[in-house]
Each structure stands twice: as structure tokens, then as C-alpha cells.
Amino acid sequence: MRDDPRFQMLQAELGARLRRYRTDRGWTQEYAAERSGLATRHLQKLEAGELNVTLYTLYRVASAYEVQLSELLT
């Protein structure tokens, strides 16, 4: 499944969305990772679309960015 090009496209789109939410706030990756309770490298990989993100991780990012989880997915 992870080799499915459609899945890879979704990961890349989600990563771009996460990056946009972060940069719109003027936050560095380090600051956003700290607020989310994630390692900076983990956030970097999420934004690059290199990781299959868990629901819990998305919840933590949404909470840190003060948005609804559904906003990150649409």
C-alpha cells in the first residue's frame, strides 16, 4: 500500500498542508515540533511526506496549531 502512488500523493499533500499551517503562523519547525511534543526530525519527515502519520500524531499537531483535526485533513 505504501508503494501506491495515490497513497504517496496523499502523504505529500498532507505534508504540504502541515508546512503551510506552520509557516502561516511564522513558526520554525523546531518551535512547531516543541509545541506538538514531537522531535524536530519527525516533523520534518511529516512535512516532506516521508512518514505514514498516525491519528494521534495528527491530533497532537492540530492541538499545537490550535485547529480542528479535520482542518488538517481537508
C-alpha positions in Angstrom: 0.0 0.0 0.0 2.8 2.5 0.8 4.1 1.9 -2.7 0.8 3.0 -4.1 1.4 6.3 -6.0 -2.0 7.6 -4.8 -1.1 7.0 -1.2 2.2 8.7 -1.7 0.4 11.7 -3.2 -1.8 11.9 -0.2 1.2 11.9 2.2 2.8 14.6 0.2 -0.4 16.7 0.2 -0.8 16.3 3.9 2.9 17.3 4.5 2.5 20.4 2.4 -0.7 21.3 4.3 1.2 20.9 7.6 4.0 23.0 6.4 1.6 25.7 5.2 -0.2 25.8 8.6 3.2 26.1 10.3 4.6 28.8 8.0 1.4 30.8 8.0 2.0 31.2 11.8 5.6 32.2 11.3 6.8 29.2 13.3 10.1 27.4 12.8 10.0 23.6 12.6 11.7 23.5 15.9 9.1 25.6 17.6 6.2 23.7 16.0 7.7 20.4 17.0 8.2 21.5 20.6 4.6 22.7 20.8 3.4 19.4 19.3 5.7 17.3 21.5 7.4 15.8 18.5 11.1 15.5 17.6 12.0 18.2 15.0 13.2 15.5 12.6 9.8 13.7 12.9 8.0 16.9 11.9 10.4 17.4 9.1 9.7 14.0 7.7 5.9 14.5 8.1 6.1 17.8 6.2 8.2 16.1 3.5 5.6 13.4 3.1 8.1 10.7 4.1 6.1 9.2 7.0 2.8 7.5 7.4 1.4 9.7 10.1 -0.7 8.3 12.9 -4.0 9.7 14.0 -2.5 10.5 17.4 0.3 12.5 15.9 -2.1 14.5 13.8 -4.2 15.1 16.9 -1.0 16.5 18.6 -0.2 18.7 15.7 -3.7 20.0 15.4 -3.8 20.8 19.1 -0.5 22.6 18.9 -1.6 24.6 15.8 -5.0 25.3 17.6 -7.1 23.9 14.7 -9.6 21.1 14.4 -8.1 17.8 13.3 -10.5 17.8 10.3 -8.8 21.0 9.1 -5.5 19.2 8.6 -7.2 16.6 6.5 -9.2 18.8 4.1 
